[in-house]
Amino acid sequence: MISKTVLVYVPGWPLRWETFLPKAHLARLAAREIALGRDAEVFDFGTPSSLERFTEDLAAHAEQVARSGGAGRLGWFRTRNTRGRLLAACGKWHRDLAAQVAESHAGKIIYLADTRDEYRESRAVAAIVAGLKPGAVQTVCGLHAEGYVPYVAGVGSVFEGVEQAVAPGSEAPLPAYDPSVYPSLYSGGKLHQFAMSGNARRAVAEISHCQRLVPVRTFHVEDRGGLAAARDLASEIMGSRLDVWYSRRLRPGHGAEGIASLLEASGCCSVDFPLLTGSQRLIEDFFGMTHGVSQSRASLRACRTAGIFTSLELVYPCPMDDYHTRAETVLFLEQTLPDAVKVSFPELRYGGRWTDAPDDFGFQVAAGNMARWAAACDVPQFLSAPAPRPYKMGGIVERHDDADQDSLLAEAKARGAVLDMTAQEALIARVAGWEGREQAWKHSVGRAFVTGDFAGLFDLIKAFNRQTCLNKRKSASSEREPMDLAAVAN
């Protein structure tokens, strides 16, 4: 009988700023385990202090390279003959984390894998834990795990199954962010921006619950609903007199002009707009969506007018894109001038319409390639690089996928958009005092990842958490100086 469950987050490489967010998925699963009568604890290794343990084994060699012109503790990634040292240090880091997990004496261990890189690192740690505690049940959860179920768990895998996310209904227990369950939230190193889910009342209940435990004002709403859901939540927040800043995803629809001011008044600072493409034909025929380009244009403009940061999500290129559909997307950029643009390639998730009939949508998928890609059988990339894809795209024009995507990003940049920034990331930058300079904030944080300046990152996180404790109205009425990131960017 299982008496204790441990929930584990191991960061993937290359690092992302999301590494340092609280993991709501694990907090909700921990609450479920507690409701079942089990002890639960979250081992969140996504903190500067944990990652610094990885670089400590590299310090001597890094300093030697730095004296020869290297670029910081991890800047020597770019030098020759380093992969062996990196992988050896990573193996030791895995063993250290696995020993800590095994010492918890848990009967069940759940790992979080929202990305393919996080799955690779979790699997490496879980394989070591399996040798240390052969009787423990090990499972995996998260977006990547749920999207590629046949490839990430079961026969031949160290994971016995995939844990489904806890639906945040009215009867579900509130996320377990208590110090005894989620200690890393209180020891420094985690950004105090929490993710909320569910309908308006549930989301407000989760906000109030978090504020009773942590003095926090910043939240991200995971709701994927349209304008009606956004209006309900904004009204509920104002009716509850909550003092918050928040970001959210906002599906296009009719009537955005009427609620944009309400969203801003309730504390909504930034939104993600999942337009996907500027072509109405592709929205309907390829993506299977119903929103209109004209609705999206009106929604985005209304939010910008209200002072809300807008991040436009595009998927490009897809197999059905041609010169005409690209021109339609560029025209949308010209007409709306979003604050940020994020462009990604199509993702073939398990059970999706593209995966069920890939040939009908122009995808060429080999089963072996998909299995190896989903199971992350390649070695980690410690520096940002173009992500591999488990498919090839056909289509009606000659394909140069990476170059085509870069050209669209160049069009967005030429119109003043910050590249590859989500609404959630923009909220952090703005609260930190970098409003209007979000791209500079992003570059400073990215530089810290590459140089391995985890002490600087700790200071950055500490300063953000201090800023998010302030009353938002008091902060808005006084001029703030941006946080000093000299140590981080050095």
Long-range contacts (C-beta under 8 A, 24 or more apart in sequence): 1-107, 2-38, 2-107, 2-108, 2-137, 3-38, 3-39, 3-107, 4-38, 4-39, 4-40, 4-41, 4-104, 4-105, 4-106, 4-107, 4-108, 5-30, 5-33, 5-38, 5-39, 5-40, 5-41, 5-106, 5-107, 5-108, 5-109, 5-110, 6-40, 6-41, 6-42, 6-43, 6-101, 6-104, 6-106, 6-108, 6-109, 6-110, 7-33, 7-40, 7-41, 7-42, 7-43, 7-109, 7-110, 7-111, 7-112, 8-42, 8-43, 8-45, 8-97, 8-101, 8-109, 8-110, 8-111, 8-112, 8-122, 8-125, 9-42, 9-43, 9-44, 9-45, 9-46, 9-111, 9-112, 9-118, 10-45, 10-97, 10-111, 10-118, 10-121, 10-122, 10-124, 10-125, 11-45, 11-46, 11-51, 11-118, 11-121, 12-115, 12-116, 12-117, 12-118, 12-119, 12-120, 12-121, 12-380, 13-90, 13-117, 13-121, 13-380, 13-381, 13-382, 14-117, 14-381, 14-382, 14-383, 14-384, 14-385, 14-449, 15-51, 15-449, 16-115, 17-425, 17-428, 17-445, 18-114, 19-46, 20-46, 20-47, 20-48, 20-189, 20-190, 20-191, 20-457, 20-461, 21-46, 21-190, 21-191, 21-193, 21-195, 22-177, 22-182, 22-185, 22-190, 22-191, 22-192, 22-193, 22-194, 22-195, 23-112, 24-175, 24-194, 24-195, 24-196, 24-197, 24-222, 25-112, 25-114, 25-141, 25-142, 25-165, 26-110, 26-112, 26-141, 26-182, 27-175, 27-176, 27-177, 27-181, 27-182, 28-165, 28-166, 28-168, 28-172, 28-175, 28-176, 29-110, 29-141, 29-163, 29-166, 30-175, 30-176, 30-181, 30-182, 31-166, 31-172, 31-173, 31-174, 31-175, 31-176, 32-166, 32-172, 32-173, 33-108, 34-173, 34-176, 34-181, 35-173, 38-108, 40-176, 40-181, 41-104, 41-106, 41-180, 41-181, 41-182, 41-183, 42-176, 42-181, 42-182, 42-183, 42-184, 43-97, 43-100, 43-101, 43-104, 43-184, 44-182, 44-184, 44-185, 44-190, 45-97, 46-190, 47-184, 47-187, 47-188, 47-189, 47-190, 48-189, 48-454, 48-455, 48-457, 48-458, 48-461, 49-187, 49-188, 49-189, 49-454, 49-458, 50-97, 50-189, 51-454, 52-454, 52-455, 53-93, 53-96, 54-89, 54-90, 54-93, 55-89, 55-452, 55-454, 57-88, 57-89, 57-92, 57-93, 58-85, 58-86, 58-89, 61-85, 62-452, 71-450, 71-451, 72-450, 72-451, 72-452, 72-453, 73-451, 73-452, 73-453, 74-382, 74-449, 74-450, 74-451, 74-452, 75-450, 75-451, 75-452, 77-382, 77-383, 77-450, 78-383, 83-379, 86-382, 87-379, 90-124, 90-380, 91-124, 94-121, 94-124, 94-125, 94-128, 95-128, 97-125, 98-125, 98-126, 98-128, 98-129, 98-132, 99-132, 101-125, 101-129, 102-129, 102-132, 102-133, 106-133, 106-136, 107-135, 107-136, 107-137, 108-136, 108-137, 108-138, 108-139, 109-136, 109-137, 109-138, 109-139, 110-138, 110-139, 110-140, 110-141, 110-163, 111-138, 111-139, 111-140, 111-141, 111-159, 112-140, 112-141, 112-142, 113-140, 113-141, 113-142, 113-143, 113-144, 113-145, 113-152, 114-142, 114-143, 114-144, 115-142, 115-143, 115-144, 116-144, 116-373, 116-374, 116-376, 116-387, 117-376, 117-380, 117-381, 118-142, 118-144, 119-144, 119-145, 119-152, 119-375, 119-376, 120-376, 120-380, 121-380, 123-157, 123-158, 123-159, 123-375, 123-376, 126-158, 126-159, 127-158, 130-158, 139-163, 141-165, 144-374, 147-347, 147-349, 147-350, 148-349, 148-350, 148-374, 149-350, 150-350, 151-370, 151-371, 151-374, 151-375, 152-374, 152-375, 157-375, 168-197, 168-198, 168-202, 168-206, 169-198, 169-202, 170-198, 170-201, 170-202, 174-205, 174-206, 174-209, 175-206, 175-209, 175-210, 177-209, 177-210, 177-213, 177-214, 178-213, 179-213, 185-214, 186-214, 188-458, 188-461, 188-462, 189-458, 189-461, 190-461, 191-428, 191-461, 191-464, 191-465, 192-216, 192-218, 192-464, 192-465, 192-468, 193-218, 193-219, 193-220, 193-424, 193-427, 193-428, 193-468, 194-218, 194-219, 194-220, 195-219, 195-220, 195-221, 195-222, 196-220, 196-221, 196-222, 196-223, 196-246, 197-221, 197-222, 197-223, 198-223, 199-223, 199-229, 199-232, 200-229, 200-232, 200-233, 200-235, 200-236, 201-236, 203-233, 203-236, 204-233, 204-236, 204-237, 204-240, 204-242, 207-237, 207-242, 207-244, 208-240, 208-242, 211-242, 215-469, 216-465, 216-468, 216-469, 217-243, 217-244, 217-245, 217-431, 217-468, 217-469, 217-470, 217-471, 217-472, 218-244, 218-245, 218-246, 218-427, 218-428, 218-431, 218-468, 219-244, 219-245, 219-246, 219-247, 220-246, 220-247, 220-248, 220-423, 220-424, 220-427, 221-246, 221-247, 221-248, 221-249, 222-249, 223-248, 223-249, 224-249, 224-251, 225-251, 226-250, 226-251, 226-252, 226-253, 227-251, 227-253, 227-254, 227-255, 227-256, 227-259, 227-299, 228-253, 230-259, 230-263, 230-268, 231-259, 231-262, 231-263, 233-266, 234-259, 234-262, 234-263, 234-265, 234-266, 234-268, 235-262, 235-266, 237-266, 237-267, 238-262, 238-265, 238-266, 242-267, 243-267, 243-471, 243-472, 243-473, 244-472, 245-269, 245-427, 245-430, 245-431, 245-468, 245-472, 246-427, 247-271, 247-272, 247-422, 247-423, 247-424, 247-426, 247-427, 248-272, 248-423, 249-274, 249-423, 250-299, 250-303, 251-291, 252-291, 252-292, 252-295, 252-296, 252-299, 252-300, 253-291, 253-295, 253-299, 254-295, 256-295, 256-298, 256-299, 256-302, 256-303, 257-298, 257-302, 260-302, 260-303, 260-305, 260-306, 260-308, 261-306, 263-303, 263-306, 263-308, 264-306, 264-307, 264-308, 267-472, 268-308, 269-308, 269-309, 269-426, 269-427, 269-430, 269-431, 270-308, 270-309, 270-310, 270-311, 270-423, 270-424, 270-426, 270-427, 270-430, 271-303, 271-308, 271-309, 271-310, 271-311, 271-423, 272-311, 272-313, 272-342, 272-422, 272-423, 272-424, 273-299, 273-300, 273-303, 273-310, 273-311, 273-312, 273-313, 273-338, 274-313, 275-300, 275-312, 275-313, 275-314, 275-332, 276-313, 276-314, 276-315, 277-314, 277-315, 277-316, 277-318, 277-321, 277-325, 277-328, 277-329, 278-325, 278-328, 278-329, 278-330, 278-331, 278-332, 278-333, 279-321, 279-324, 279-325, 279-328, 279-329, 280-328, 281-325, 282-318, 282-320, 282-321, 282-325, 285-320, 286-318, 286-319, 286-320, 286-361, 287-315, 288-353, 293-328, 293-332, 296-332, 297-332, 297-335, 297-336, 300-336, 300-338, 301-336, 304-336, 304-337, 304-338, 304-339, 309-339, 309-340, 309-423, 309-426, 309-427, 309-430, 309-438, 310-336, 310-338, 310-339, 310-340, 310-423, 311-338, 311-339, 311-340, 311-341, 311-342, 311-421, 311-422, 311-423, 311-426, 312-336, 312-338, 312-340, 312-341, 312-342, 312-412, 312-417, 313-342, 313-344, 314-341, 314-342, 314-343, 314-344, 314-408, 315-343, 315-344, 315-345, 315-346, 316-343, 316-345, 316-404, 316-405, 316-408, 317-345, 317-393, 317-395, 317-399, 317-401, 317-404, 317-405, 318-346, 318-361, 318-362, 318-393, 318-395, 319-346, 319-361, 319-362, 319-363, 319-393, 319-394, 319-395, 320-361, 320-362, 320-395, 320-396, 321-395, 321-397, 321-404, 322-395, 322-396, 322-397, 323-397, 326-404, 326-408, 329-408, 330-408, 330-411, 333-411, 333-412, 333-415, 333-417, 334-415, 337-415, 337-416, 337-417, 338-412, 338-417, 339-417, 339-418, 339-426, 339-438, 340-417, 340-418, 340-419, 340-420, 340-421, 340-422, 340-426, 340-438, 341-409, 341-412, 341-417, 341-418, 341-419, 341-420, 342-419, 342-420, 342-421, 342-422, 343-405, 343-408, 343-409, 343-412, 343-420, 345-387, 345-389, 345-401, 345-405, 346-393, 348-390, 348-391, 358-391, 362-393, 362-394, 362-395, 363-391, 363-392, 363-393, 363-394, 364-391, 364-392, 364-393, 364-394, 365-390, 365-391, 383-450, 418-442, 428-464, 431-464, 431-467, 431-468, 432-460, 432-463, 432-464, 432-467, 432-482, 432-483, 433-467, 433-480, 433-481, 433-482, 433-483, 434-482, 434-483, 437-482, 441-485, 443-489, 444-485, 444-488, 444-489, 445-488, 447-488, 447-489, 448-488, 448-489, 451-490, 453-487, 453-488, 453-490, 455-487, 456-485, 456-487, 456-488, 456-489, 456-490, 457-488, 459-487, 459-488, 460-485, 460-488
